[in-house]
Amino acid sequence: MGTSSSHHTVTRHGDEVTCADFSGFSATDERPDRLADECQAALSAISVALADHGLTLDHTRHVAAMIREGQTFAQCQAALNDALAAAKPALTLRIVQRFPLPEQRIALSLTATPHN
């Protein structure tokens, strides 16, 4: 899975790169069965997007996780902790009622900047 659906955006302002609304869906809008895998696929797609700008997940300063039900976040939290442990970013968790894709359960957004 490492590719996310086309419903996301990547913007650069100076040294700061923002990856917004990455789902864990494949390029053909297929969702992994497990939420943890959906989260991991979104992180993989973000990692690829950051690499295009010379950055890695270790450059993450803030991550926002949008999810439908707060109690299910624990299923994604381990993947976030593993992928972002070196960066120690701020985390925002938002509960949302809907996503662009009907079966979507999570969307990840993050901001990354080079280390000073």
MOPAC internal coordinates of N, CA, C and O (Angstrom, degrees):
PM7 1SCF
backbone

  N    0.0000 0     0.00 0     0.00 0    0    0    0
  C    1.4594 1     0.00 0     0.00 0    1    0    0
  C    1.4907 1   108.89 1     0.00 0    2    1    0
  O    1.2310 1    86.57 1   144.57 1    3    2    1
  N    0.9210 1   170.15 1   -35.43 1    3    2    1
  C    1.4388 1   170.16 1  -144.80 1    5    3    2
  C    1.4927 1   115.17 1   -37.87 1    6    5    3
  O    1.2310 1   119.36 1   175.74 1    7    6    5
  N    1.3191 1   118.84 1    -4.26 1    7    6    5
  C    1.4527 1   120.58 1   179.00 1    9    7    6
  C    1.5105 1   108.39 1  -110.27 1   10    9    7
  O    1.2310 1   121.20 1   -42.40 1   11   10    9
  N    1.2945 1   115.30 1   137.60 1   11   10    9
  C    1.4502 1   120.03 1  -178.48 1   13   11   10
  C    1.5158 1   109.65 1  -104.13 1   14   13   11
  O    1.2310 1   120.48 1   -18.81 1   15   14   13
  N    1.2941 1   116.68 1   161.19 1   15   14   13
  C    1.4486 1   123.05 1   179.53 1   17   15   14
  C    1.5236 1   111.72 1   -60.57 1   18   17   15
  O    1.2310 1   120.64 1   -18.44 1   19   18   17
  N    1.3044 1   116.37 1   161.56 1   19   18   17
  C    1.4598 1   121.95 1  -177.41 1   21   19   18
  C    1.5287 1   112.96 1   -77.73 1   22   21   19
  O    1.2310 1   118.96 1  -169.86 1   23   22   21
  N    1.2962 1   119.59 1    10.14 1   23   22   21
  C    1.4619 1   122.58 1  -179.94 1   25   23   22
  C    1.5267 1   112.24 1   -84.20 1   26   25   23
  O    1.2310 1   119.45 1  -172.22 1   27   26   25
  N    1.3073 1   118.65 1     7.78 1   27   26   25
  C    1.4642 1   122.04 1  -177.84 1   29   27   26
  C    1.5324 1   110.85 1  -104.16 1   30   29   27
  O    1.2310 1   121.24 1   -12.59 1   31   30   29
  N    1.3356 1   115.22 1   167.41 1   31   30   29
  C    1.4598 1   120.55 1   175.86 1   33   31   30
  C    1.5270 1   109.42 1  -135.13 1   34   33   31
  O    1.2310 1   121.04 1   -27.49 1   35   34   33
  N    1.3178 1   115.61 1   152.51 1   35   34   33
  C    1.4572 1   122.71 1   174.46 1   37   35   34
  C    1.5214 1   106.54 1  -130.00 1   38   37   35
  O    1.2310 1   120.71 1   -55.35 1   39   38   37
  N    1.3264 1   116.24 1   124.65 1   39   38   37
  C    1.4650 1   120.45 1   178.95 1   41   39   38
  C    1.5210 1   109.30 1  -128.97 1   42   41   39
  O    1.2310 1   121.66 1   -28.94 1   43   42   41
  N    1.3211 1   114.42 1   151.06 1   43   42   41
  C    1.4625 1   120.28 1   177.87 1   45   43   42
  C    1.5153 1   108.19 1  -126.50 1   46   45   43
  O    1.2310 1   121.26 1   -49.15 1   47   46   45
  N    1.3383 1   115.19 1   130.85 1   47   46   45
  C    1.4587 1   123.15 1   174.82 1   49   47   46
  C    1.5159 1   106.45 1  -127.68 1   50   49   47
  O    1.2310 1   120.20 1   -76.90 1   51   50   49
  N    1.3269 1   117.22 1   103.10 1   51   50   49
  C    1.4592 1   120.28 1  -174.61 1   53   51   50
  C    1.5108 1   109.52 1    63.69 1   54   53   51
  O    1.2310 1   120.57 1    54.71 1   55   54   53
  N    1.3275 1   116.52 1  -125.29 1   55   54   53
  C    1.4666 1   121.20 1   178.87 1   57   55   54
  C    1.5288 1   113.01 1   -86.35 1   58   57   55
  O    1.2310 1   119.93 1   168.62 1   59   58   57
  N    1.3112 1   117.73 1   -11.38 1   59   58   57
  C    1.4669 1   122.02 1  -174.42 1   61   59   58
  C    1.5275 1   110.91 1   -87.75 1   62   61   59
  O    1.2310 1   120.92 1   -49.37 1   63   62   61
  N    1.3221 1   115.85 1   130.63 1   63   62   61
  C    1.4614 1   122.23 1   177.04 1   65   63   62
  C    1.5238 1   107.90 1  -116.46 1   66   65   63
  O    1.2310 1   121.06 1   -50.46 1   67   66   65
  N    1.3304 1   115.57 1   129.54 1   67   66   65
  C    1.4564 1   121.05 1   177.48 1   69   67   66
  C    1.5192 1   108.94 1  -115.68 1   70   69   67
  O    1.2310 1   121.13 1   -55.01 1   71   70   69
  N    1.3127 1   115.45 1   124.99 1   71   70   69
  C    1.4600 1   123.51 1   175.83 1   73   71   70
  C    1.5211 1   106.06 1  -108.75 1   74   73   71
  O    1.2310 1   120.27 1   -64.26 1   75   74   73
  N    1.3259 1   117.09 1   115.74 1   75   74   73
  C    1.4655 1   120.05 1  -172.63 1   77   75   74
  C    1.5258 1   112.29 1  -118.98 1   78   77   75
  O    1.2310 1   121.84 1   -39.90 1   79   78   77
  N    1.3121 1   114.09 1   140.10 1   79   78   77
  C    1.4639 1   123.55 1   170.86 1   81   79   78
  C    1.5284 1   114.62 1    61.90 1   82   81   79
  O    1.2310 1   120.50 1  -135.88 1   83   82   81
  N    1.3245 1   116.66 1    44.12 1   83   82   81
  C    1.4586 1   120.95 1   176.56 1   85   83   82
  C    1.5245 1   109.27 1   -83.39 1   86   85   83
  O    1.2310 1   120.88 1   -56.20 1   87   86   85
  N    1.3188 1   115.93 1   123.80 1   87   86   85
  C    1.4623 1   121.02 1   173.60 1   89   87   86
  C    1.5168 1   107.63 1   -96.23 1   90   89   87
  O    1.2310 1   120.16 1    -4.17 1   91   90   89
  N    1.2879 1   117.30 1   175.83 1   91   90   89
  C    1.4516 1   120.99 1   176.48 1   93   91   90
  C    1.5147 1   112.01 1   -97.67 1   94   93   91
  O    1.2310 1   120.32 1  -163.16 1   95   94   93
  N    1.3287 1   117.00 1    16.84 1   95   94   93
  C    1.4503 1   121.37 1  -179.21 1   97   95   94
  C    1.5221 1   110.66 1   -77.01 1   98   97   95
  O    1.2310 1   120.81 1   -27.31 1   99   98   97
  N    1.3029 1   116.07 1   152.69 1   99   98   97
  C    1.4652 1   121.25 1   175.85 1  101   99   98
  C    1.5281 1   109.04 1   -75.78 1  102  101   99
  O    1.2310 1   120.48 1    -5.96 1  103  102  101
  N    1.3079 1   116.68 1   174.04 1  103  102  101
  C    1.4642 1   121.70 1   178.18 1  105  103  102
  C    1.5257 1   111.69 1   -61.31 1  106  105  103
  O    1.2310 1   120.25 1   158.33 1  107  106  105
  N    1.3326 1   117.12 1   -21.67 1  107  106  105
  C    1.4662 1   120.79 1   177.69 1  109  107  106
  C    1.5271 1   111.46 1   -99.48 1  110  109  107
  O    1.2310 1   120.70 1  -159.33 1  111  110  109
  N    1.3322 1   116.26 1    20.67 1  111  110  109
  C    1.4653 1   123.47 1   177.30 1  113  111  110
  C    1.5284 1   113.99 1    60.67 1  114  113  111
  O    1.2310 1   120.58 1  -143.73 1  115  114  113
  N    1.3366 1   116.49 1    36.27 1  115  114  113
  C    1.4617 1   121.05 1   174.08 1  117  115  114
  C    1.5176 1   108.78 1   -96.81 1  118  117  115
  O    1.2310 1   120.66 1   -45.54 1  119  118  117
  N    1.3263 1   116.34 1   134.46 1  119  118  117
  C    1.4579 1   121.91 1  -178.10 1  121  119  118
  C    1.5196 1   110.93 1  -100.23 1  122  121  119
  O    1.2310 1   120.24 1   -43.92 1  123  122  121
  N    1.3369 1   117.15 1   136.08 1  123  122  121
  C    1.4664 1   119.32 1   173.36 1  125  123  122
  C    1.5311 1   110.24 1   -61.69 1  126  125  123
  O    1.2310 1   120.92 1   -26.49 1  127  126  125
  N    1.3182 1   115.85 1   153.51 1  127  126  125
  C    1.4637 1   119.92 1  -179.51 1  129  127  126
  C    1.5253 1   112.67 1   -65.40 1  130  129  127
  O    1.2310 1   120.33 1   137.13 1  131  130  129
  N    1.3315 1   116.98 1   -42.87 1  131  130  129
  C    1.4633 1   120.67 1  -175.51 1  133  131  130
  C    1.5304 1   110.73 1   -97.28 1  134  133  131
  O    1.2310 1   120.40 1   -38.83 1  135  134  133
  N    1.3193 1   116.84 1   141.17 1  135  134  133
  C    1.4565 1   121.80 1   178.32 1  137  135  134
  C    1.5211 1   111.05 1   -60.44 1  138  137  135
  O    1.2310 1   119.78 1   142.77 1  139  138  137
  N    1.3264 1   118.03 1   -37.23 1  139  138  137
  C    1.4626 1   120.87 1   178.33 1  141  139  138
  C    1.5274 1   110.76 1   -60.66 1  142  141  139
  O    1.2310 1   120.21 1   141.22 1  143  142  141
  N    1.3243 1   117.21 1   -38.78 1  143  142  141
  C    1.4586 1   121.22 1   178.01 1  145  143  142
  C    1.5276 1   111.41 1   -70.91 1  146  145  143
  O    1.2310 1   120.63 1   145.20 1  147  146  145
  N    1.3145 1   116.40 1   -34.80 1  147  146  145
  C    1.4654 1   121.12 1   176.42 1  149  147  146
  C    1.5315 1   109.93 1   -63.00 1  150  149  147
  O    1.2310 1   120.80 1   136.86 1  151  150  149
  N    1.3067 1   116.07 1   -43.14 1  151  150  149
  C    1.4561 1   121.98 1   178.25 1  153  151  150
  C    1.5304 1   110.50 1   -64.63 1  154  153  151
  O    1.2310 1   120.25 1   135.09 1  155  154  153
  N    1.3200 1   117.12 1   -44.91 1  155  154  153
  C    1.4609 1   121.31 1   179.80 1  157  155  154
  C    1.5297 1   110.87 1   -62.78 1  158  157  155
  O    1.2310 1   120.09 1   139.90 1  159  158  157
  N    1.3241 1   117.44 1   -40.10 1  159  158  157
  C    1.4620 1   121.10 1   178.87 1  161  159  158
  C    1.5288 1   110.77 1   -65.05 1  162  161  159
  O    1.2310 1   120.14 1   141.22 1  163  162  161
  N    1.3282 1   117.33 1   -38.78 1  163  162  161
  C    1.4664 1   120.71 1   176.99 1  165  163  162
  C    1.5287 1   110.01 1   -63.95 1  166  165  163
  O    1.2310 1   120.29 1   136.69 1  167  166  165
  N    1.3171 1   117.04 1   -43.31 1  167  166  165
  C    1.4638 1   120.49 1   177.90 1  169  167  166
  C    1.5319 1   111.66 1   -63.01 1  170  169  167
  O    1.2310 1   120.28 1   141.40 1  171  170  169
  N    1.3105 1   117.07 1   -38.60 1  171  170  169
  C    1.4674 1   120.92 1   178.10 1  173  171  170
  C    1.5256 1   110.59 1   -63.70 1  174  173  171
  O    1.2310 1   120.36 1   137.19 1  175  174  173
  N    1.3187 1   116.92 1   -42.81 1  175  174  173
  C    1.4641 1   120.87 1   179.00 1  177  175  174
  C    1.5270 1   110.68 1   -66.07 1  178  177  175
  O    1.2310 1   120.13 1   141.02 1  179  178  177
  N    1.3183 1   117.36 1   -38.98 1  179  178  177
  C    1.4704 1   121.02 1   177.21 1  181  179  178
  C    1.5203 1   109.66 1   -64.71 1  182  181  179
  O    1.2310 1   120.18 1   139.28 1  183  182  181
  N    1.3166 1   117.26 1   -40.72 1  183  182  181
  C    1.4554 1   121.48 1   179.06 1  185  183  182
  C    1.5310 1   110.89 1   -58.48 1  186  185  183
  O    1.2310 1   120.26 1   137.48 1  187  186  185
  N    1.3162 1   117.10 1   -42.52 1  187  186  185
  C    1.4663 1   122.08 1   177.78 1  189  187  186
  C    1.5283 1   110.00 1   -63.89 1  190  189  187
  O    1.2310 1   120.28 1   136.03 1  191  190  189
  N    1.3261 1   117.08 1   -43.97 1  191  190  189
  C    1.4671 1   121.28 1   179.47 1  193  191  190
  C    1.5261 1   111.18 1   -62.74 1  194  193  191
  O    1.2310 1   120.20 1   138.60 1  195  194  193
  N    1.3280 1   117.23 1   -41.40 1  195  194  193
  C    1.4642 1   120.63 1   178.48 1  197  195  194
  C    1.5292 1   111.15 1   -65.54 1  198  197  195
  O    1.2310 1   120.19 1   141.16 1  199  198  197
  N    1.3155 1   117.24 1   -38.84 1  199  198  197
  C    1.4663 1   121.39 1  -179.68 1  201  199  198
  C    1.5290 1   111.02 1   -59.60 1  202  201  199
  O    1.2310 1   120.41 1   147.32 1  203  202  201
  N    1.3257 1   116.83 1   -32.68 1  203  202  201
  C    1.4585 1   120.73 1   177.29 1  205  203  202
  C    1.5279 1   111.90 1   -62.71 1  206  205  203
  O    1.2310 1   120.67 1   162.32 1  207  206  205
  N    1.3311 1   116.33 1   -17.68 1  207  206  205
  C    1.4711 1   122.25 1  -179.64 1  209  207  206
  C    1.5258 1   111.84 1  -113.99 1  210  209  207
  O    1.2310 1   120.62 1  -165.57 1  211  210  209
  N    1.3278 1   116.42 1    14.43 1  211  210  209
  C    1.4554 1   120.87 1   177.83 1  213  211  210
  C    1.5171 1   114.50 1    74.56 1  214  213  211
  O    1.2310 1   120.19 1  -158.57 1  215  214  213
  N    1.3297 1   117.25 1    21.43 1  215  214  213
  C    1.4606 1   122.11 1  -179.18 1  217  215  214
  C    1.5287 1   110.47 1  -119.98 1  218  217  215
  O    1.2310 1   121.23 1   -14.24 1  219  218  217
  N    1.3298 1   115.25 1   165.76 1  219  218  217
  C    1.4630 1   122.18 1   175.61 1  221  219  218
  C    1.5213 1   108.76 1  -129.43 1  222  221  219
  O    1.2310 1   120.71 1    -4.24 1  223  222  221
  N    1.3126 1   116.26 1   175.76 1  223  222  221
  C    1.4662 1   119.95 1   175.94 1  225  223  222
  C    1.5285 1   111.31 1   -61.57 1  226  225  223
  O    1.2310 1   120.10 1   155.46 1  227  226  225
  N    1.3342 1   117.42 1   -24.54 1  227  226  225
  C    1.4676 1   120.71 1   178.15 1  229  227  226
  C    1.5263 1   112.51 1   -66.14 1  230  229  227
  O    1.2310 1   119.83 1   166.50 1  231  230  229
  N    1.3194 1   117.92 1   -13.50 1  231  230  229
  C    1.4668 1   122.42 1   178.23 1  233  231  230
  C    1.5319 1   112.70 1   -91.08 1  234  233  231
  O    1.2310 1   120.18 1  -177.43 1  235  234  233
  N    1.3243 1   117.25 1     2.57 1  235  234  233
  C    1.4612 1   122.19 1  -176.85 1  237  235  234
  C    1.5283 1   111.16 1   -66.44 1  238  237  235
  O    1.2310 1   121.10 1   -48.56 1  239  238  237
  N    1.3150 1   115.50 1   131.44 1  239  238  237
  C    1.4730 1   121.76 1   176.87 1  241  239  238
  C    1.5299 1   111.87 1  -106.57 1  242  241  239
  O    1.2310 1   120.69 1   148.70 1  243  242  241
  N    1.3259 1   116.28 1   -31.30 1  243  242  241
  C    1.4646 1   120.83 1  -179.16 1  245  243  242
  C    1.5147 1   108.82 1  -147.86 1  246  245  243
  O    1.2310 1   120.63 1   -40.52 1  247  246  245
  N    1.3050 1   116.40 1   139.48 1  247  246  245
  C    1.4603 1   122.13 1   174.29 1  249  247  246
  C    1.5159 1   108.16 1  -129.53 1  250  249  247
  O    1.2310 1   121.19 1   -42.32 1  251  250  249
  N    1.3145 1   115.33 1   137.68 1  251  250  249
  C    1.4651 1   121.73 1   175.10 1  253  251  250
  C    1.5212 1   107.67 1  -119.71 1  254  253  251
  O    1.2310 1   120.88 1   -53.27 1  255  254  253
  N    1.3098 1   115.92 1   126.73 1  255  254  253
  C    1.4617 1   121.75 1   178.01 1  257  255  254
  C    1.5214 1   107.72 1  -111.46 1  258  257  255
  O    1.2310 1   120.77 1   -59.45 1  259  258  257
  N    1.3077 1   116.14 1   120.55 1  259  258  257
  C    1.4522 1   121.59 1   175.41 1  261  259  258
  C    1.5258 1   107.19 1  -102.51 1  262  261  259
  O    1.2310 1   120.92 1   -48.09 1  263  262  261
  N    1.3113 1   115.85 1   131.91 1  263  262  261
  C    1.4618 1   120.48 1  -174.42 1  265  263  262
  C    1.5249 1   108.23 1  -146.94 1  266  265  263
  O    1.2310 1   120.40 1   -25.20 1  267  266  265
  N    1.3065 1   116.84 1   154.80 1  267  266  265
  C    1.4709 1   120.35 1  -178.51 1  269  267  266
  C    1.5267 1   113.10 1   -77.40 1  270  269  267
  O    1.2310 1   120.38 1   142.69 1  271  270  269
  N    1.3093 1   116.88 1   -37.31 1  271  270  269
  C    1.4627 1   121.04 1  -176.74 1  273  271  270
  C    1.5206 1   109.07 1  -131.93 1  274  273  271
  O    1.2310 1   120.64 1   -58.54 1  275  274  273
  N    1.3188 1   116.38 1   121.46 1  275  274  273
  C    1.4555 1   121.28 1  -176.26 1  277  275  274
  C    1.5128 1   114.55 1   -58.64 1  278  277  275
  O    1.2310 1   119.87 1   144.62 1  279  278  277
  N    1.3224 1   117.85 1   -35.38 1  279  278  277
  C    1.4566 1   120.19 1  -176.93 1  281  279  278
  C    1.5198 1   112.37 1   -68.42 1  282  281  279
  O    1.2310 1   119.33 1   162.44 1  283  282  281
  N    1.3177 1   118.88 1   -17.56 1  283  282  281
  C    1.4586 1   120.80 1   178.86 1  285  283  282
  C    1.5296 1   112.09 1   -86.03 1  286  285  283
  O    1.2310 1   119.72 1   172.08 1  287  286  285
  N    1.3220 1   118.15 1    -7.92 1  287  286  285
  C    1.4577 1   121.26 1  -177.04 1  289  287  286
  C    1.5279 1   112.35 1   -60.24 1  290  289  287
  O    1.2310 1   119.88 1   148.95 1  291  290  289
  N    1.3103 1   117.84 1   -31.05 1  291  290  289
  C    1.4684 1   121.14 1  -179.94 1  293  291  290
  C    1.5247 1   111.30 1   -55.42 1  294  293  291
  O    1.2310 1   119.98 1   149.65 1  295  294  293
  N    1.3317 1   117.65 1   -30.35 1  295  294  293
  C    1.4600 1   121.58 1   179.78 1  297  295  294
  C    1.5312 1   111.51 1   -67.23 1  298  297  295
  O    1.2310 1   120.42 1   154.38 1  299  298  297
  N    1.3255 1   116.80 1   -25.62 1  299  298  297
  C    1.4611 1   121.85 1  -179.47 1  301  299  298
  C    1.5328 1   111.83 1   -99.28 1  302  301  299
  O    1.2310 1   120.62 1   157.04 1  303  302  301
  N    1.2985 1   116.42 1   -22.96 1  303  302  301
  C    1.4519 1   121.29 1  -173.75 1  305  303  302
  C    1.5294 1   113.07 1   -59.09 1  306  305  303
  O    1.2310 1   119.65 1   141.54 1  307  306  305
  N    1.3061 1   118.28 1   -38.46 1  307  306  305
  C    1.4691 1   120.59 1   179.97 1  309  307  306
  C    1.5245 1   110.92 1   -63.15 1  310  309  307
  O    1.2310 1   120.10 1   137.79 1  311  310  309
  N    1.3324 1   117.41 1   -42.21 1  311  310  309
  C    1.4637 1   120.74 1   178.44 1  313  311  310
  C    1.5207 1   110.54 1   -63.53 1  314  313  311
  O    1.2310 1   120.27 1   138.37 1  315  314  313
  N    1.3301 1   117.09 1   -41.63 1  315  314  313
  C    1.4608 1   120.84 1   177.74 1  317  315  314
  C    1.5227 1   110.78 1   -63.74 1  318  317  315
  O    1.2310 1   120.74 1   134.62 1  319  318  317
  N    1.3248 1   116.20 1   -45.38 1  319  318  317
  C    1.4637 1   119.98 1  -179.86 1  321  319  318
  C    1.5214 1   111.62 1   -60.61 1  322  321  319
  O    1.2310 1   120.26 1   135.91 1  323  322  321
  N    1.3291 1   117.12 1   -44.09 1  323  322  321
  C    1.4625 1   121.05 1  -179.64 1  325  323  322
  C    1.5277 1   111.29 1   -64.73 1  326  325  323
  O    1.2310 1   120.56 1   134.39 1  327  326  325
  N    1.3217 1   116.53 1   -45.61 1  327  326  325
  C    1.4640 1   120.91 1  -174.60 1  329  327  326
  C    1.5269 1   112.88 1   -74.22 1  330  329  327
  O    1.2310 1   120.35 1   150.62 1  331  330  329
  N    1.3271 1   116.94 1   -29.38 1  331  330  329
  C    1.4644 1   120.45 1  -171.68 1  333  331  330
  C    1.5267 1   113.80 1  -115.19 1  334  333  331
  O    1.2310 1   119.95 1  -169.62 1  335  334  333
  N    1.3206 1   117.69 1    10.38 1  335  334  333
  C    1.4678 1   121.18 1  -175.35 1  337  335  334
  C    1.5255 1   112.18 1   -57.32 1  338  337  335
  O    1.2310 1   119.83 1   138.10 1  339  338  337
  N    1.3142 1   117.93 1   -41.90 1  339  338  337
  C    1.4704 1   120.75 1  -177.98 1  341  339  338
  C    1.5197 1   111.91 1   -67.93 1  342  341  339
  O    1.2310 1   120.43 1   149.35 1  343  342  341
  N    1.3269 1   116.78 1   -30.65 1  343  342  341
  C    1.4645 1   120.99 1  -176.91 1  345  343  342
  C    1.5283 1   112.78 1   -81.38 1  346  345  343
  O    1.2310 1   120.16 1   148.77 1  347  346  345
  N    1.3145 1   117.31 1   -31.23 1  347  346  345
  C    1.4610 1   123.21 1  -176.61 1  349  347  346
  C    1.5314 1   111.77 1    49.56 1  350  349  347
  O    1.2310 1   120.20 1  -124.22 1  351  350  349
  N    1.3529 1   117.23 1    55.78 1  351  350  349
  C    1.4606 1   119.92 1  -177.41 1  353  351  350
  C    1.5229 1   112.75 1   -77.52 1  354  353  351
  O    1.2310 1   121.40 1   -18.88 1  355  354  353
  N    1.3214 1   114.93 1   161.12 1  355  354  353
  C    1.4615 1   120.36 1   169.53 1  357  355  354
  C    1.5281 1   106.48 1   -68.58 1  358  357  355
  O    1.2310 1   120.43 1   -31.14 1  359  358  357
  N    1.3260 1   116.79 1   148.86 1  359  358  357
  C    1.4594 1   121.89 1  -178.67 1  361  359  358
  C    1.5072 1   109.79 1  -126.37 1  362  361  359
  O    1.2310 1   121.12 1   -47.95 1  363  362  361
  N    1.3221 1   115.46 1   132.05 1  363  362  361
  C    1.4585 1   122.07 1   172.45 1  365  363  362
  C    1.5155 1   107.24 1  -117.67 1  366  365  363
  O    1.2310 1   120.38 1   -50.59 1  367  366  365
  N    1.3169 1   116.88 1   129.41 1  367  366  365
  C    1.4641 1   122.06 1   176.40 1  369  367  366
  C    1.5241 1   107.47 1  -110.88 1  370  369  367
  O    1.2310 1   120.81 1   -54.84 1  371  370  369
  N    1.3193 1   116.05 1   125.16 1  371  370  369
  C    1.4633 1   121.27 1   179.70 1  373  371  370
  C    1.5221 1   109.20 1  -121.57 1  374  373  371
  O    1.2310 1   121.07 1   -45.60 1  375  374  373
  N    1.3092 1   115.55 1   134.40 1  375  374  373
  C    1.4599 1   121.55 1   174.34 1  377  375  374
  C    1.5276 1   106.54 1   -93.63 1  378  377  375
  O    1.2310 1   120.53 1   -53.50 1  379  378  377
  N    1.3275 1   116.59 1   126.50 1  379  378  377
  C    1.4635 1   121.47 1  -179.29 1  381  379  378
  C    1.5211 1   109.75 1  -124.03 1  382  381  379
  O    1.2310 1   120.86 1   -22.73 1  383  382  381
  N    1.3222 1   115.97 1   157.27 1  383  382  381
  C    1.4584 1   119.38 1  -178.97 1  385  383  382
  C    1.5123 1   113.61 1   -90.08 1  386  385  383
  O    1.2310 1   120.12 1   153.86 1  387  386  385
  N    1.3548 1   117.37 1   -26.14 1  387  386  385
  C    1.4620 1   118.96 1  -178.77 1  389  387  386
  C    1.5192 1   110.90 1  -153.23 1  390  389  387
  O    1.2310 1   122.01 1   -18.93 1  391  390  389
  N    1.3164 1   113.77 1   161.07 1  391  390  389
  C    1.4528 1   123.33 1   177.57 1  393  391  390
  C    1.5272 1   108.56 1  -127.07 1  394  393  391
  O    1.2310 1   119.89 1   -10.45 1  395  394  393
  N    1.3502 1   117.81 1   169.55 1  395  394  393
  C    1.4650 1   119.95 1   178.39 1  397  395  394
  C    1.5299 1   113.80 1   -61.22 1  398  397  395
  O    1.2310 1   120.60 1   145.12 1  399  398  397
  N    1.3279 1   116.47 1   -34.88 1  399  398  397
  C    1.4634 1   120.64 1   178.90 1  401  399  398
  C    1.5254 1   108.90 1  -100.60 1  402  401  399
  O    1.2310 1   119.56 1   -49.22 1  403  402  401
  N    1.3168 1   118.44 1   130.78 1  403  402  401
  C    1.4670 1   121.25 1  -174.25 1  405  403  402
  C    1.5228 1   115.14 1   -55.14 1  406  405  403
  O    1.2310 1   119.43 1   143.11 1  407  406  405
  N    1.3241 1   118.69 1   -36.89 1  407  406  405
  C    1.4580 1   121.59 1  -177.04 1  409  407  406
  C    1.5217 1   113.37 1   -93.28 1  410  409  407
  O    1.2310 1   120.05 1  -178.29 1  411  410  409
  N    1.3189 1   117.51 1     1.71 1  411  410  409
  C    1.4639 1   122.09 1  -178.02 1  413  411  410
  C    1.5204 1   110.73 1   -66.40 1  414  413  411
  O    1.2310 1   120.65 1   -42.54 1  415  414  413
  N    1.3414 1   116.37 1   137.46 1  415  414  413
  C    1.4654 1   121.47 1  -179.16 1  417  415  414
  C    1.5112 1   113.39 1  -113.83 1  418  417  415
  O    1.2310 1   120.11 1   162.17 1  419  418  417
  N    1.3380 1   117.40 1   -17.83 1  419  418  417
  C    1.4567 1   120.03 1  -176.49 1  421  419  418
  C    1.5305 1   109.67 1  -150.92 1  422  421  419
  O    1.2310 1   121.22 1   -28.45 1  423  422  421
  N    1.3145 1   115.28 1   151.55 1  423  422  421
  C    1.4669 1   121.92 1   170.24 1  425  423  422
  C    1.5230 1   106.42 1  -138.45 1  426  425  423
  O    1.2310 1   120.90 1   -46.34 1  427  426  425
  N    1.3174 1   115.89 1   133.66 1  427  426  425
  C    1.4588 1   120.67 1   179.29 1  429  427  426
  C    1.5195 1   109.95 1  -113.13 1  430  429  427
  O    1.2310 1   121.08 1   -42.32 1  431  430  429
  N    1.3083 1   115.55 1   137.68 1  431  430  429
  C    1.4591 1   122.83 1   173.89 1  433  431  430
  C    1.5189 1   107.20 1  -129.39 1  434  433  431
  O    1.2310 1   120.61 1   -35.94 1  435  434  433
  N    1.3281 1   116.45 1   144.06 1  435  434  433
  C    1.4545 1   117.88 1   176.15 1  437  435  434
  C    1.5104 1   110.72 1  -149.79 1  438  437  435
  O    1.2310 1   121.91 1   -21.02 1  439  438  437
  N    1.3088 1   113.95 1   158.98 1  439  438  437
  C    1.4578 1   122.60 1   175.51 1  441  439  438
  C    1.5096 1   107.95 1  -119.28 1  442  441  439
  O    1.2310 1   121.08 1   -48.21 1  443  442  441
  N    1.3320 1   115.53 1   131.79 1  443  442  441
  C    1.4661 1   121.27 1  -179.59 1  445  443  442
  C    1.5177 1   110.02 1  -129.22 1  446  445  443
  O    1.2310 1   120.92 1   -35.55 1  447  446  445
  N    1.3120 1   115.85 1   144.45 1  447  446  445
  C    1.4630 1   122.00 1   175.89 1  449  447  446
  C    1.5240 1   108.50 1  -139.44 1  450  449  447
  O    1.2310 1   120.45 1   -28.12 1  451  450  449
  N    1.3345 1   116.74 1   151.88 1  451  450  449
  C    1.4682 1   118.47 1   177.42 1  453  451  450
  C    1.5214 1   110.53 1   -62.38 1  454  453  451
  O    1.2310 1   120.58 1   -27.77 1  455  454  453
  N    1.3323 1   116.49 1   152.23 1  455  454  453
  C    1.4547 1   120.64 1   176.87 1  457  455  454
  C    1.5138 1   109.12 1   -71.22 1  458  457  455
  O    1.2310 1   120.73 1   -36.32 1  459  458  457
  N    1.2971 1   116.22 1   143.68 1  459  458  457
  C    1.4757 1   120.59 1   178.55 1  461  459  458
  C    1.4992 1   110.97 1   -90.60 1  462  461  459
  O    1.2310 1   120.10 1   180.00 1  463  462  461

